[in-house]
Amino acid sequence: MKHRGSARRGQKIQRRVPPEVFLQAWFLPRSLAFQVHRLLPKEYREKMRHYFDDYGCLRCNRRSASYGACGLCRACYKKVLYQLASVLKRRNTAKKVKEQYTELTLQRAALAKRLLEDLI
């Protein structure tokens, strides 16, 4: 019988993480983010707020700060958004990201949701 600590050197112990623990899709274009949020159950949308309430900001760990979004306080959320904008500007990928989310893509996603509703 193997114990947790008996894995061979270099081997990782695989742990099963429940699917509800995975982080949400962050920093989508505003219009797409609203469409995605409408598809998600309330519990899923609120999990990062609950994290913030229990542990503080995901980035700076402050508990006394005001909540911003995505498990971050307002200051960290703004900082991350500005940094992300800078990254996209430097790499000139902002246009490419927006092109991925065309109206046709969003319509297809909505259709897929309707088709799969009875399976969820």
ChimeraX commands (.cxc) that place a marker at each C-alpha (Angstrom):
marker #1 position 0.00,0.00,0.00 radius 0.5
marker #1 position 1.45,3.35,-1.04 radius 0.5
marker #1 position 1.24,6.39,1.15 radius 0.5
marker #1 position 1.00,9.95,-0.08 radius 0.5
marker #1 position 4.66,10.67,0.53 radius 0.5
marker #1 position 5.86,7.52,-1.22 radius 0.5
marker #1 position 5.58,8.76,-4.81 radius 0.5
marker #1 position 8.81,8.36,-6.70 radius 0.5
marker #1 position 10.95,11.41,-7.18 radius 0.5
marker #1 position 9.76,13.45,-10.15 radius 0.5
marker #1 position 6.29,11.90,-10.16 radius 0.5
marker #1 position 3.39,14.14,-9.36 radius 0.5
marker #1 position 0.55,12.99,-7.19 radius 0.5
marker #1 position -2.64,13.64,-9.12 radius 0.5
marker #1 position -5.42,15.18,-7.08 radius 0.5
marker #1 position -8.93,15.43,-8.35 radius 0.5
marker #1 position -10.27,18.94,-8.24 radius 0.5
marker #1 position -14.04,19.35,-8.46 radius 0.5
marker #1 position -15.06,21.23,-11.63 radius 0.5
marker #1 position -16.72,24.00,-9.65 radius 0.5
marker #1 position -13.31,25.01,-8.27 radius 0.5
marker #1 position -11.84,26.02,-11.62 radius 0.5
marker #1 position -11.57,29.75,-12.15 radius 0.5
marker #1 position -13.95,31.59,-14.38 radius 0.5
marker #1 position -13.09,32.98,-17.77 radius 0.5
marker #1 position -11.58,36.34,-16.85 radius 0.5
marker #1 position -11.11,39.53,-18.79 radius 0.5
marker #1 position -13.39,38.88,-21.73 radius 0.5
marker #1 position -14.69,41.78,-23.79 radius 0.5
marker #1 position -17.57,43.41,-21.87 radius 0.5
marker #1 position -20.35,42.39,-24.27 radius 0.5
marker #1 position -19.16,38.78,-24.31 radius 0.5
marker #1 position -18.68,38.72,-20.54 radius 0.5
marker #1 position -22.32,39.74,-20.01 radius 0.5
marker #1 position -23.50,37.00,-22.37 radius 0.5
marker #1 position -21.36,34.39,-20.61 radius 0.5
marker #1 position -22.59,35.53,-17.18 radius 0.5
marker #1 position -26.20,35.09,-18.25 radius 0.5
marker #1 position -25.43,31.44,-19.08 radius 0.5
marker #1 position -23.74,30.66,-15.75 radius 0.5
marker #1 position -25.54,29.53,-12.59 radius 0.5
marker #1 position -25.65,32.09,-9.77 radius 0.5
marker #1 position -23.42,29.94,-7.52 radius 0.5
marker #1 position -20.69,29.86,-10.17 radius 0.5
marker #1 position -20.78,33.62,-10.66 radius 0.5
marker #1 position -20.53,34.26,-6.93 radius 0.5
marker #1 position -17.70,31.88,-6.05 radius 0.5
marker #1 position -14.93,34.45,-6.44 radius 0.5
marker #1 position -16.87,36.90,-4.27 radius 0.5
marker #1 position -17.13,34.20,-1.60 radius 0.5
marker #1 position -13.38,33.58,-1.92 radius 0.5
marker #1 position -12.76,37.31,-1.42 radius 0.5
marker #1 position -15.03,37.41,1.63 radius 0.5
marker #1 position -13.18,34.48,3.24 radius 0.5
marker #1 position -9.56,35.12,2.23 radius 0.5
marker #1 position -9.29,38.66,0.91 radius 0.5
marker #1 position -7.93,39.79,-2.44 radius 0.5
marker #1 position -6.55,37.03,-4.64 radius 0.5
marker #1 position -3.54,39.22,-5.46 radius 0.5
marker #1 position -2.70,41.29,-2.37 radius 0.5
marker #1 position -4.57,39.32,0.33 radius 0.5
marker #1 position -6.08,42.47,1.86 radius 0.5
marker #1 position -9.39,41.75,3.58 radius 0.5
marker #1 position -10.33,45.33,4.39 radius 0.5
marker #1 position -10.39,46.51,0.76 radius 0.5
marker #1 position -13.54,46.94,-1.33 radius 0.5
marker #1 position -14.36,44.11,-3.69 radius 0.5
marker #1 position -13.71,44.82,-7.36 radius 0.5
marker #1 position -14.30,41.65,-9.40 radius 0.5
marker #1 position -12.80,38.23,-10.11 radius 0.5
marker #1 position -11.70,37.76,-6.49 radius 0.5
marker #1 position -9.65,40.96,-6.56 radius 0.5
marker #1 position -10.01,44.18,-4.60 radius 0.5
marker #1 position -10.82,47.31,-6.63 radius 0.5
marker #1 position -7.22,48.53,-6.68 radius 0.5
marker #1 position -5.79,45.18,-7.81 radius 0.5
marker #1 position -8.54,44.69,-10.37 radius 0.5
marker #1 position -7.78,48.08,-11.93 radius 0.5
marker #1 position -4.05,47.38,-11.86 radius 0.5
marker #1 position -4.47,44.00,-13.56 radius 0.5
marker #1 position -6.76,45.51,-16.22 radius 0.5
marker #1 position -4.23,48.25,-16.99 radius 0.5
marker #1 position -1.41,45.72,-17.12 radius 0.5
marker #1 position -3.43,43.49,-19.43 radius 0.5
marker #1 position -4.23,46.45,-21.70 radius 0.5
marker #1 position -0.52,47.26,-21.81 radius 0.5
marker #1 position 0.34,43.66,-22.70 radius 0.5
marker #1 position -2.20,43.60,-25.52 radius 0.5
marker #1 position -1.05,46.96,-26.84 radius 0.5
marker #1 position 2.61,45.90,-26.79 radius 0.5
marker #1 position 1.89,42.69,-28.61 radius 0.5
marker #1 position -0.73,44.27,-30.85 radius 0.5
marker #1 position -3.12,41.41,-30.15 radius 0.5
marker #1 position -6.13,43.40,-28.95 radius 0.5
marker #1 position -7.65,43.36,-32.45 radius 0.5
marker #1 position -7.07,39.62,-32.86 radius 0.5
marker #1 position -8.81,38.86,-29.55 radius 0.5
marker #1 position -11.88,40.88,-30.51 radius 0.5
marker #1 position -12.12,39.19,-33.92 radius 0.5
marker #1 position -12.57,35.81,-32.22 radius 0.5
marker #1 position -15.88,36.90,-30.72 radius 0.5
marker #1 position -17.91,37.72,-33.76 radius 0.5
marker #1 position -21.70,37.78,-33.74 radius 0.5
marker #1 position -21.74,34.43,-35.57 radius 0.5
marker #1 position -19.63,32.81,-32.84 radius 0.5
marker #1 position -21.93,34.16,-30.15 radius 0.5
marker #1 position -25.01,32.92,-32.03 radius 0.5
marker #1 position -23.47,29.47,-32.32 radius 0.5
marker #1 position -22.75,29.43,-28.57 radius 0.5
marker #1 position -26.35,30.39,-27.80 radius 0.5
marker #1 position -27.64,27.67,-30.13 radius 0.5
marker #1 position -25.37,25.08,-28.50 radius 0.5
marker #1 position -26.70,26.07,-25.09 radius 0.5
marker #1 position -30.29,25.67,-26.23 radius 0.5
marker #1 position -29.55,22.28,-27.75 radius 0.5
marker #1 position -27.83,21.04,-24.59 radius 0.5
marker #1 position -30.30,22.45,-22.04 radius 0.5
marker #1 position -32.07,19.16,-21.45 radius 0.5
marker #1 position -28.75,17.43,-20.68 radius 0.5
marker #1 position -27.66,19.83,-17.96 radius 0.5
marker link #1:1,2 radius 0.2
marker link #1:2,3 radius 0.2
marker link #1:3,4 radius 0.2
marker link #1:4,5 radius 0.2
marker link #1:5,6 radius 0.2
marker link #1:6,7 radius 0.2
marker link #1:7,8 radius 0.2
marker link #1:8,9 radius 0.2
marker link #1:9,10 radius 0.2
marker link #1:10,11 radius 0.2
marker link #1:11,12 radius 0.2
marker link #1:12,13 radius 0.2
marker link #1:13,14 radius 0.2
marker link #1:14,15 radius 0.2
marker link #1:15,16 radius 0.2
marker link #1:16,17 radius 0.2
marker link #1:17,18 radius 0.2
marker link #1:18,19 radius 0.2
marker link #1:19,20 radius 0.2
marker link #1:20,21 radius 0.2
marker link #1:21,22 radius 0.2
marker link #1:22,23 radius 0.2
marker link #1:23,24 radius 0.2
marker link #1:24,25 radius 0.2
marker link #1:25,26 radius 0.2
marker link #1:26,27 radius 0.2
marker link #1:27,28 radius 0.2
marker link #1:28,29 radius 0.2
marker link #1:29,30 radius 0.2
marker link #1:30,31 radius 0.2
marker link #1:31,32 radius 0.2
marker link #1:32,33 radius 0.2
marker link #1:33,34 radius 0.2
marker link #1:34,35 radius 0.2
marker link #1:35,36 radius 0.2
marker link #1:36,37 radius 0.2
marker link #1:37,38 radius 0.2
marker link #1:38,39 radius 0.2
marker link #1:39,40 radius 0.2
marker link #1:40,41 radius 0.2
marker link #1:41,42 radius 0.2
marker link #1:42,43 radius 0.2
marker link #1:43,44 radius 0.2
marker link #1:44,45 radius 0.2
marker link #1:45,46 radius 0.2
marker link #1:46,47 radius 0.2
marker link #1:47,48 radius 0.2
marker link #1:48,49 radius 0.2
marker link #1:49,50 radius 0.2
marker link #1:50,51 radius 0.2
marker link #1:51,52 radius 0.2
marker link #1:52,53 radius 0.2
marker link #1:53,54 radius 0.2
marker link #1:54,55 radius 0.2
marker link #1:55,56 radius 0.2
marker link #1:56,57 radius 0.2
marker link #1:57,58 radius 0.2
marker link #1:58,59 radius 0.2
marker link #1:59,60 radius 0.2
marker link #1:60,61 radius 0.2
marker link #1:61,62 radius 0.2
marker link #1:62,63 radius 0.2
marker link #1:63,64 radius 0.2
marker link #1:64,65 radius 0.2
marker link #1:65,66 radius 0.2
marker link #1:66,67 radius 0.2
marker link #1:67,68 radius 0.2
marker link #1:68,69 radius 0.2
marker link #1:69,70 radius 0.2
marker link #1:70,71 radius 0.2
marker link #1:71,72 radius 0.2
marker link #1:72,73 radius 0.2
marker link #1:73,74 radius 0.2
marker link #1:74,75 radius 0.2
marker link #1:75,76 radius 0.2
marker link #1:76,77 radius 0.2
marker link #1:77,78 radius 0.2
marker link #1:78,79 radius 0.2
marker link #1:79,80 radius 0.2
marker link #1:80,81 radius 0.2
marker link #1:81,82 radius 0.2
marker link #1:82,83 radius 0.2
marker link #1:83,84 radius 0.2
marker link #1:84,85 radius 0.2
marker link #1:85,86 radius 0.2
marker link #1:86,87 radius 0.2
marker link #1:87,88 radius 0.2
marker link #1:88,89 radius 0.2
marker link #1:89,90 radius 0.2
marker link #1:90,91 radius 0.2
marker link #1:91,92 radius 0.2
marker link #1:92,93 radius 0.2
marker link #1:93,94 radius 0.2
marker link #1:94,95 radius 0.2
marker link #1:95,96 radius 0.2
marker link #1:96,97 radius 0.2
marker link #1:97,98 radius 0.2
marker link #1:98,99 radius 0.2
marker link #1:99,100 radius 0.2
marker link #1:100,101 radius 0.2
marker link #1:101,102 radius 0.2
marker link #1:102,103 radius 0.2
marker link #1:103,104 radius 0.2
marker link #1:104,105 radius 0.2
marker link #1:105,106 radius 0.2
marker link #1:106,107 radius 0.2
marker link #1:107,108 radius 0.2
marker link #1:108,109 radius 0.2
marker link #1:109,110 radius 0.2
marker link #1:110,111 radius 0.2
marker link #1:111,112 radius 0.2
marker link #1:112,113 radius 0.2
marker link #1:113,114 radius 0.2
marker link #1:114,115 radius 0.2
marker link #1:115,116 radius 0.2
marker link #1:116,117 radius 0.2
marker link #1:117,118 radius 0.2
marker link #1:118,119 radius 0.2
marker link #1:119,120 radius 0.2
view
